[in-house]
Amino acid sequence: MSSNRQHKKETENGDGFLEVKYTLLRLFFLVMGMVPPWARKWLSWLLGRTAYIVDREHRTIVIDNLTRVFGDIKTGKEIRALARRVFCNTALMLFEIGWFTRLGPSDIPKHFRITGFEHFKKALSKGRGVFALTAHIGNWELLPVAPAMGIENAAFVYRPLDKKVLDLFFGRQRTKFGAKMIPSKKAMFKIIRNVTRGGCVLLLMDQNVDWYEGVFVEFFGHYACTNKGLALMAMKTKTPVVPMFLVRDGKGYNIIFEDEIPLAETGDRTKDIEENTRRYNKAIESIILRYPDQWFWLHQRWKTRPFCNIADNPWR
């Protein structure tokens, strides 16, 4: 559904102030986007440090997550310092999203580049489309720049936001360069249709899901309930899965493509789902280890727990 049609539908459903709210929200982000880069960095540091101090709930989540992953190799002081950088990078996203609202197609080459594009082109040449495995790292809200960088027929799977005005705002921003949006609910048919037509579908695969949506496979050495949808679709369509991440690298923003992830096909459907999902987690682990302060550690990745023992250690 286009942004304008969505707006009309929401207005008909009773939110007559939606356009006013949208205008105010857009104005807020436009102001944020006018902050020059040097001030953007300083203000995000200030906001991030303040949030780290006052937001006890998320500070605890971040430190617990970092300790779970790095507790054996980093001191408590190092983990807290990393946690503060995580908060600062999260605050920086607000300024970047505002800046993104002001970008046009001609601005893209000045700020964005692609590394490893040959991996994507090689996978695409197989004629089955591409599943782009991505994660909440860097500023993932800038990934819809992809069509302006030669990644044609790109579609993003997303979960509609609870706040109508936020969903409308981000919906318009995500489609401004021609990307398509696929709501995650009952999305499998639309996703498969897109790749069978030679398209590229981006899927975020690094968040916790309920037990009935996923499988328990290791993520940084601890069992995490991980969405099994990508494995199911890759096994069904034989569409290549290529890791794709957007990170900050000091020179702007870098879209990184990695080697295609080989598809496990042993004939045991259950084991193949688990093994392929484990491989997807390993690809995400790799990029997080390279840019640990840019991942969204505020999320409770290991929240869902198994009902029975896994490897004789259910709380691993």
C-alpha positions in Angstrom: 0.0 0.0 0.0 1.4 3.4 -0.9 2.0 6.0 1.8 -0.8 8.2 0.5 -3.3 5.4 0.4 -2.2 4.3 3.9 -2.7 7.9 5.2 -6.2 8.0 3.6 -7.1 4.7 5.2 -5.9 5.7 8.7 -7.8 9.0 8.4 -11.0 7.1 7.5 -10.4 4.9 10.6 -10.7 7.9 12.9 -7.3 9.5 13.2 -8.2 12.9 11.7 -5.1 14.5 13.2 -2.7 12.0 11.5 -1.5 14.5 8.9 -0.9 17.1 11.6 1.1 14.6 13.7 3.0 13.5 10.6 3.9 17.1 9.7 5.1 17.8 13.3 7.2 14.6 13.3 8.7 15.4 9.9 9.5 18.9 11.1 11.3 17.4 14.1 13.4 15.1 11.9 14.1 17.9 9.5 15.5 20.0 12.3 17.6 17.1 13.5 18.9 16.7 10.0 20.0 20.3 9.8 22.5 19.7 12.6 26.1 19.8 11.1 28.2 16.6 11.3 30.5 17.9 14.1 27.6 19.0 16.3 25.7 15.8 15.4 28.5 13.7 16.9 28.8 15.9 20.0 25.0 16.0 20.6 24.6 12.2 20.1 27.4 11.7 22.6 25.6 14.0 25.1 22.2 12.3 24.5 23.7 8.9 24.6 25.6 9.4 27.9 22.5 11.0 29.4 20.3 8.0 28.4 22.9 5.6 29.7 22.6 7.3 33.1 18.8 7.7 33.4 17.5 4.7 31.5 18.3 2.0 34.0 16.2 -0.6 32.3 17.9 -0.5 29.0 21.3 0.0 30.6 20.9 -3.2 32.4 19.8 -5.0 29.2 22.8 -3.8 27.3 25.3 -4.6 30.0 23.8 -8.0 30.5 23.9 -8.7 26.8 27.5 -7.5 26.4 28.6 -9.5 29.5 26.9 -12.6 28.0 29.0 -12.3 24.9 32.2 -10.6 26.0 32.4 -11.4 29.7 35.3 -13.8 29.2 37.4 -11.4 27.3 36.5 -7.9 28.5 36.6 -6.4 32.0 33.6 -4.8 33.6 35.0 -1.4 32.9 35.5 -2.2 29.2 32.0 -3.6 29.0 30.5 -0.4 30.5 32.5 1.8 28.2 31.2 -0.2 25.2 27.7 0.1 26.6 28.0 3.9 26.6 29.2 3.8 23.0 26.1 1.7 22.1 23.8 4.4 23.6 25.7 7.2 21.8 25.4 5.4 18.5 21.7 4.8 19.0 21.2 8.5 19.7 23.1 9.3 16.5 20.5 7.5 14.5 18.0 10.3 15.3 20.2 12.8 13.6 21.0 10.5 10.7 17.3 9.8 10.0 16.7 13.5 9.9 19.6 14.0 7.6 18.3 11.1 5.4 14.9 12.9 4.9 16.8 15.7 3.1 18.8 13.5 0.7 18.1 13.2 -3.0 19.4 10.6 -5.5 22.4 12.9 -6.5 23.6 13.0 -2.9 23.9 9.2 -2.5 27.4 8.7 -4.1 28.8 11.4 -1.7 28.0 9.5 1.4 27.4 5.8 0.6 29.5 3.1 -1.0 29.3 -0.6 -1.5 31.9 -3.3 -0.6 31.6 -6.8 -2.0 29.0 -6.0 -4.6 30.3 -8.9 -6.7 28.9 -11.3 -4.1 25.4 -9.9 -4.7 25.8 -9.9 -8.5 27.1 -13.5 -8.6 24.1 -14.7 -6.5 21.6 -12.7 -8.6 23.0 -14.2 -11.8 21.6 -17.6 -10.7 18.2 -16.4 -11.7 16.4 -17.1 -8.5 16.5 -13.7 -6.9 18.4 -13.0 -3.7 17.5 -13.1 0.0 19.6 -10.4 1.7 20.3 -11.3 5.3 20.7 -8.2 7.4 20.6 -7.0 11.0 20.0 -4.0 13.3 23.5 -2.7 12.9 24.9 0.7 11.9 21.8 2.6 10.9 19.6 0.0 9.3 16.9 2.7 8.6 19.3 3.9 5.8 19.3 0.6 4.0 16.3 1.7 1.7 18.9 3.7 -0.2 19.7 0.4 -1.9 17.7 1.0 -5.1 19.5 4.3 -5.7 22.8 2.3 -5.6 21.9 -0.2 -8.3 20.2 -2.8 -6.2 17.1 -3.0 -8.3 13.7 -4.6 -7.3 14.6 -4.3 -3.6 11.9 -5.1 -1.1 12.1 -4.9 2.7 10.2 -7.1 5.2 9.1 -5.0 8.1 6.8 -5.1 11.2 4.3 -2.3 11.1 4.9 0.1 14.0 2.3 0.5 16.7 2.1 4.3 16.5 0.3 5.2 13.2 2.3 8.4 12.8 5.6 6.6 13.1 4.5 3.9 10.7 3.5 6.5 8.2 6.6 8.6 8.5 9.0 5.6 8.3 7.0 4.1 5.5 7.4 7.2 3.3 11.1 7.4 4.1 11.8 3.8 3.4 10.2 4.0 0.0 11.6 7.4 -1.2 14.2 5.8 -3.4 11.9 3.1 -4.8 12.2 0.3 -2.3 9.1 -1.9 -1.7 7.8 -2.7 1.7 6.3 -6.1 2.7 4.5 -6.3 6.1 5.8 -9.3 8.0 2.4 -10.7 8.8 1.6 -13.5 6.4 4.4 -12.3 4.2 5.8 -15.6 2.8 3.8 -15.6 -0.4 4.7 -12.0 -1.3 8.4 -12.7 -0.4 8.6 -15.8 -2.6 6.8 -14.0 -5.4 9.3 -11.2 -5.3 12.4 -13.4 -5.5 11.0 -15.7 -8.2 10.6 -12.6 -10.3 14.3 -11.9 -9.8 14.0 -9.4 -6.9 16.0 -8.9 -3.8 14.3 -9.2 -0.4 16.0 -7.9 2.7 15.2 -9.7 6.0 16.2 -8.6 9.5 17.2 -11.8 11.3 18.8 -10.8 14.6 15.8 -10.4 17.0 14.2 -12.7 19.5 11.0 -14.4 18.4 8.4 -16.6 20.2 9.1 -20.3 20.4 6.4 -21.1 17.7 8.1 -18.8 15.2 11.6 -20.0 15.4 14.2 -22.6 16.3 16.8 -22.6 19.1 20.2 -22.3 17.6 23.4 -20.8 19.0 24.1 -17.1 18.8 27.4 -16.1 20.4 27.5 -19.5 22.2 24.1 -19.2 23.8 20.9 -20.7 22.4 18.6 -18.0 21.0 15.1 -18.4 19.5 15.7 -17.4 15.9 13.2 -16.9 13.1 13.1 -20.0 10.9 11.3 -18.3 8.0 14.4 -17.5 6.0 15.6 -21.1 6.2 12.2 -22.4 5.1 12.0 -20.1 2.1 15.6 -20.7 1.0 15.1 -24.4 1.2 11.8 -24.2 -0.8 13.0 -21.8 -3.5 16.8 -22.5 -3.6 17.2 -18.7 -3.6 20.7 -17.6 -2.6 21.2 -16.0 0.8 23.7 -13.2 0.8 24.6 -11.2 4.0 24.1 -7.5 3.6 24.8 -4.9 6.3 25.1 -1.1 6.5 27.7 0.3 8.9 29.4 3.5 9.6 33.1 3.3 8.8 34.5 6.8 9.3 34.2 7.6 5.6 30.4 7.7 5.6 28.2 4.6 5.2 29.3 1.3 3.8 26.9 -1.3 2.5 28.8 -4.6 2.9 27.9 -7.7 1.0 29.5 -11.0 2.1 29.9 -14.4 0.4 26.7 -16.3 -0.3 25.8 -18.6 2.6 25.8 -22.2 1.4 22.4 -24.0 1.8 22.5 -27.1 3.9 20.5 -29.9 2.2 20.8 -33.3 3.9 17.3 -34.4 3.4 16.4 -34.1 7.1 14.1 -31.1 7.1 14.3 -30.3 10.8 18.1 -30.5 10.9 18.4 -28.5 7.8 16.2 -25.7 9.2 18.4 -25.6 12.3 21.7 -25.8 10.4 20.8 -23.1 7.9 19.5 -20.8 10.7 22.7 -21.4 12.6 24.7 -20.3 9.5 22.7 -17.1 9.3 23.4 -16.4 13.0 27.1 -16.9 12.4 27.1 -14.3 9.6 25.5 -11.8 11.9 27.9 -12.6 14.6 30.8 -11.9 12.3 29.7 -8.3 11.4 28.8 -7.6 15.1 32.3 -8.6 16.2 33.8 -6.2 13.6 31.5 -3.3 14.7 30.4 -4.2 18.3 29.3 -0.7 19.3 27.0 -0.4 16.3 24.7 -3.4 17.0 21.3 -2.8 18.8 22.3 -4.4 22.1 19.2 -2.8 23.7 17.1 -5.7 22.4 16.5 -8.8 24.6 17.9 -11.2 22.1 17.9 -14.2 24.4 14.5 -13.5 26.0 12.6 -16.7 24.8 13.8 -19.8 26.6 13.4 -23.4 25.5 10.9 -25.7 27.3 13.3 -28.6 27.4 17.1 -29.2 27.7 19.3 -28.3 24.8 22.7 -29.9 24.9 22.1 -30.7 28.6 22.1 -27.0 29.4 18.7 -25.3 28.9 19.9 -21.9 30.1 23.0 -21.8 28.0 
